[in-house]
Amino acid sequence: MTTTFKDGSQVEVGMFGYEGVIGVSALMGTKRSLNRVYTQIAGHGYSSPVEVARAEFRAGGTFQSLALRYVQAQLVQTAQSTGCNAKHNLEQRLARWLLLCADRAHTNHFKMPQESLADMLGTTRPTVSLAAGHLKEEGLIEYNRGAISILDVEGLEKKACECYHIIKDHLDNYAEFESGITV
């Protein structure tokens, strides 16, 4: 999910994966989103007509509870990513982003053009190229013509800042926070 600025540039403000509920704001009555949502990595998902999902959400049961817990996990992700973008260097942020992508998509291999990666990290294509080059030199990733493979997960985790584990923990376990609900 990205925020778009007047000049057309974009920056990622959230990441969704297998655990995600995209469009939760529509369940709560929002008619227009200020963000764009893209599918960047091949995978599978489910969809529901918004009115059916709203009716289930209004019923106040398990679906509502899980959707609201996911909103909380997304708020944690957005807040942590914002702090991360202000505090940590690009290699740390790139490592965090690659690991979160791999976790959300359940694969260590995916395609991502440098331009898209630059947009997600709020930087330029040449800067991403340098940072990815350093990770490649260290044997942590393979990156060629937009194809990314994480070769050393543990090494990449050491390169990433603490933000990776904070976000990962919330996204992996949001359904269990303060409830008996498990998925």
C-alpha positions, 0 to 999 in steps of 0.5 A: 500500500502506498501514499502518492504525492503531487509529483506522482512519487510514491512511498510504501506505507504498508505491506499485505500478505497471506494474513492480510485483510485489504480494504478494512476501511471500507468495512467501517464505511470509508468510500474512498481510499487515500492509498493505492494497493498493488499486488507486487508478488504473484500469489493467491487471495480471496475476495468478497463483495464489499456489502457482504463483508460489511454485513459480516463485520457489523455482526460483531463476531470473529470476522470483526475481531480479526479485522480490527486486530489486523488494523492494529497490526497494520498501525504497528507496521506503519508506525515502525516503518515510519520510524525505521525510515527516519532512523536506519540506513538504506541497507538495513531498511532494504534487508527489513523490506526483503525479509518482510516480503519473503515472509508475507509471500512465503517465498525467498524468490520474487521479482521486483524491478528496482524502480518499484523497490525504490518507490517502496523504500522512498529512495532512488533507483541508483541508491537501491542499486548500491544497497542491493549491490552491497547485500549481493557482495556479502552473499545475502541476496542474488539480484539480477534484472529484477529477480531477487533471491534471498540466499542467507536469511540469517545473515539478512536478519543480522543486517536488518534493524530491529524493526524487522522482528517487531513488524514480523511478530505483529503480523504473524501473531495479530490474531492472538493478541489479547484474545483466545482467537487463533487462525 
